[in-house]
Amino acid sequence: MTQDKQYAVGIDLGGTKILAAIVDQDGDIHSQGKIATQPQDGDQAVIRRIGDLVQDVWEQSGIGTDRICGIGIATAGIIDTVRQKVIYASNLNWNDVRIGDRMNERFGVPVELINDANAAAVAERTFGNARGTDDLIYVTVSTGVGAGIICGGRLITGVGDSAGEFGHISIHPEGPFCACGNRGCLENYVSGLALAKKAQALLKAGAESSLSAVGGGERDAITARDIGEAAENGDKLSIELLTQAGYFLGIGLTNLIHLFNPQVLVFGGGVIKNGRLLVEAAEQVIRERCISRMAKQASIQISTMEDTAGVLGAAGMFFQAERKKLAI
C-alpha cells in the first residue's frame, strides 16, 4: 500500500441497497460492502446504517483515518451540494435530510454529495474507458432515466445541482402527464418502469408473448430484464417494445448531441444491461436524425463498470486533479 496514495470513501445510496467502498486515486477498490437501505425505517436509521457500513469497510481496508481525504455520497433526487443535504428523494421518501452533517460528525472528514448520474459520469471520465475525455455524457436507463454531462472538462450541475434530468425532456407535447408536472417525458417511454407497464397493458389487452409465463403468469411481476431476455429469445412483443423505446431514446439523444456536441456517449443502467435492441434502435435514430458530423464525433460506448460507477464517481470527487477540472 503506497504511503503517498490518496483514498476516499464512495457511497452509492439507492432506494433498495447501499454500496460503500474504499477507493484509491487509481480507481482500485480496497474494500467494499453492501446492505439493504430499508427506507421505511426513517432517514436517521438509514444514515446510521450507512455510517456502520462505512465503519466496516474502513476497518476492512486497514487504511488509517489520516489517509482518507473524504466521503462522497452518490444519490438520486434533488440535492443541495453546498449544505450537503438531500432536498427530496422519492426513492428514499426523504425531504430536507442533512446527511452530510451527520456523516461529518461521525467520521470527521469532508463529505460531498453528488447526483448518481453525475457520479457515474465522473467515474467514467476518471477511471473508465472515457478516461480524460473533456466532453462526455453518461446516460442511465434504469427505473428512471438521467444523464451526467461533462462539457469542456466541467461537470454541468446547474444553479440548483439539478442539471441532467434527461428523463424529463418532453418528446411528445401531448403525451401522458408525468409526476414532475411535464407531459410526454422521455422517462415515460424508455425507463424500465415504463417498459414493464407497457408490457403489462398489452398482455392484459390480449397480446401474445412468452412474457405471459413470467412470475407464474402474474403480469405485475414482469420487469425490463424479463423483456430484454425475451427479446433475445425472439419474442416479438418484447422486440417491438425495446425497438420502440430505442426510437424515443434516439430522439432524446439526438437533442443531447445537438446541444453539447460530446466526444463520448456512455450508456449504463439496468435496462441497458439487457437492452441490446434498445441501444441499436437508438443508434439508428441518431444516424438518421442527427447532424452527420456531430453524430460521427460522438463515440457510443456501453459502461463496463457494472454496479461500481456510483461509488467510484462519489470517491473520485476527492482526487484533486479531477476535482479542480470538474469544479465540484
NORPE-V315858 format. One record per residue. N is the residue number from 1. SS is DSSP state (@ for helix, = for strand, . for the rest). PSI is psi as a letter, one per 40 degrees, with the letter a starting at -180 (NA if undefined). NEAR is the number of other ideal C-beta (glycine too) atoms within 10 Angstrom. Layout:
[[N,SS,PSI,NEAR] [N,SS,PSI,NEAR]]
This chain:
[[1,.,h,10] [2,.,h,8] [3,.,d,5] [4,.,e,6] [5,.,i,13] [6,.,i,17] [7,=,i,22] [8,=,i,26] [9,=,h,28] [10,=,h,32] [11,=,h,26] [12,=,h,25] [13,=,h,28] [14,.,i,21] [15,.,d,16] [16,.,d,10] [17,=,i,13] [18,=,h,22] [19,=,i,21] [20,=,i,28] [21,=,i,26] [22,=,h,26] [23,=,i,30] [24,=,i,19] [25,.,e,21] [26,.,e,11] [27,.,e,17] [28,.,h,13] [29,=,h,16] [30,=,d,17] [31,=,i,16] [32,=,i,19] [33,=,i,17] [34,=,h,13] [35,=,i,15] [36,=,i,11] [37,.,d,18] [38,.,f,13] [39,@,e,18] [40,@,e,8] [41,@,e,11] [42,.,i,13] [43,@,d,19] [44,@,d,11] [45,@,d,13] [46,@,d,23] [47,@,d,19] [48,@,d,14] [49,@,d,16] [50,@,d,22] [51,@,d,18] [52,@,d,13] [53,@,d,20] [54,@,d,24] [55,@,d,14] [56,@,d,15] [57,@,d,23] [58,@,d,22] [59,@,d,11] [60,@,d,13] [61,@,d,21] [62,.,e,11] [63,.,h,19] [64,.,i,9] [65,@,d,9] [66,@,e,7] [67,@,e,17] [68,=,h,22] [69,=,e,19] [70,=,i,22] [71,=,h,28] [72,=,h,28] [73,=,h,29] [74,=,h,30] [75,=,i,26] [76,.,i,22] [77,.,a,20] [78,=,h,18] [79,=,i,28] [80,=,h,16] [81,.,e,17] [82,.,d,9] [83,.,e,12] [84,.,f,19] [85,=,i,19] [86,=,h,23] [87,=,d,16] [88,=,h,13] [89,=,h,20] [90,.,d,13] [91,.,e,16] [92,.,e,20] [93,.,f,14] [94,=,i,22] [95,=,h,14] [96,=,f,11] [97,=,h,23] [98,.,g,15] [99,@,d,25] [100,@,d,22] [101,@,d,14] [102,@,d,19] [103,@,d,24] [104,@,d,16] [105,@,d,10] [106,@,d,17] [107,@,e,18] [108,.,f,9] [109,.,i,16] [110,.,i,17] [111,=,h,20] [112,=,i,19] [113,=,i,28] [114,=,i,28] [115,=,i,26] [116,@,d,25] [117,@,d,31] [118,@,d,30] [119,@,d,30] [120,@,d,31] [121,@,d,32] [122,@,d,32] [123,@,d,31] [124,@,d,29] [125,@,d,28] [126,@,d,25] [127,.,e,23] [128,.,a,26] [129,.,e,15] [130,.,f,25] [131,.,h,11] [132,.,e,10] [133,.,h,18] [134,.,e,15] [135,.,g,18] [136,=,h,28] [137,=,h,28] [138,=,h,34] [139,=,h,29] [140,=,h,28] [141,=,h,32] [142,.,b,21] [143,.,d,21] [144,.,a,24] [145,=,h,28] [146,=,i,24] [147,=,i,26] [148,=,h,31] [149,=,h,24] [150,=,h,26] [151,=,h,15] [152,.,f,9] [153,.,e,16] [154,=,h,13] [155,=,h,25] [156,.,h,18] [157,.,d,20] [158,.,i,10] [159,.,d,6] [160,.,f,11] [161,.,f,18] [162,.,e,14] [163,.,i,17] [164,.,e,23] [165,.,g,20] [166,@,d,27] [167,@,e,25] [168,@,f,17] [169,.,i,17] [170,=,h,15] [171,.,e,18] [172,.,h,14] [173,.,d,8] [174,.,f,7] [175,.,a,16] [176,.,i,11] [177,=,i,11] [178,.,i,16] [179,.,d,10] [180,.,e,12] [181,.,e,8] [182,.,i,17] [183,=,i,14] [184,.,f,17] [185,=,i,28] [186,.,d,29] [187,@,d,26] [188,@,e,26] [189,@,d,23] [190,@,d,32] [191,.,i,26] [192,@,d,25] [193,@,d,17] [194,@,d,25] [195,@,d,27] [196,@,d,23] [197,@,d,15] [198,@,d,19] [199,@,d,25] [200,@,d,16] [201,@,d,11] [202,@,d,17] [203,@,d,18] [204,@,d,9] [205,.,e,7] [206,.,e,6] [207,.,i,14] [208,.,h,11] [209,.,i,19] [210,@,e,16] [211,@,e,27] [212,@,d,15] [213,@,e,10] [214,@,h,21] [215,@,f,13] [216,@,f,6] [217,@,e,10] [218,.,h,9] [219,@,d,17] [220,@,e,9] [221,@,e,13] [222,.,h,23] [223,.,i,20] [224,@,d,30] [225,@,d,17] [226,@,d,21] [227,@,d,30] [228,@,d,24] [229,@,d,16] [230,@,d,24] [231,@,d,24] [232,@,d,15] [233,.,e,10] [234,.,e,9] [235,.,h,19] [236,@,d,13] [237,@,d,20] [238,@,d,25] [239,@,d,17] [240,@,d,16] [241,@,d,27] [242,@,d,28] [243,@,d,16] [244,@,d,16] [245,@,d,27] [246,@,d,24] [247,@,d,17] [248,@,d,23] [249,@,d,31] [250,@,d,24] [251,@,d,19] [252,@,d,24] [253,@,d,28] [254,@,d,20] [255,@,d,16] [256,@,d,21] [257,@,d,20] [258,@,d,13] [259,@,d,11] [260,@,e,20] [261,.,f,14] [262,.,i,25] [263,.,d,15] [264,=,h,21] [265,=,h,22] [266,=,h,29] [267,=,h,22] [268,=,i,29] [269,.,i,23] [270,@,d,18] [271,@,d,30] [272,@,d,22] [273,@,d,17] [274,.,f,20] [275,.,f,30] [276,@,d,15] [277,@,d,20] [278,@,d,29] [279,@,d,19] [280,@,d,13] [281,@,d,21] [282,@,d,28] [283,@,d,17] [284,@,d,14] [285,@,d,18] [286,@,d,21] [287,@,d,13] [288,@,d,10] [289,@,d,15] [290,.,i,20] [291,.,h,12] [292,@,d,8] [293,@,d,8] [294,@,d,15] [295,@,d,18] [296,@,d,10] [297,@,e,15] [298,.,h,20] [299,=,h,14] [300,=,h,16] [301,=,i,16] [302,=,h,13] [303,.,h,22] [304,.,e,12] [305,.,e,20] [306,@,b,8] [307,@,e,14] [308,@,e,22] [309,@,d,31] [310,@,d,29] [311,@,d,28] [312,@,d,27] [313,@,d,33] [314,@,d,34] [315,@,d,35] [316,@,d,27] [317,.,d,29] [318,.,e,23] [319,.,h,22] [320,@,d,10] [321,@,d,9] [322,@,d,19] [323,@,d,17] [324,@,d,10] [325,@,d,17] [326,@,e,21] [327,.,f,10] [328,.,NA,18]]
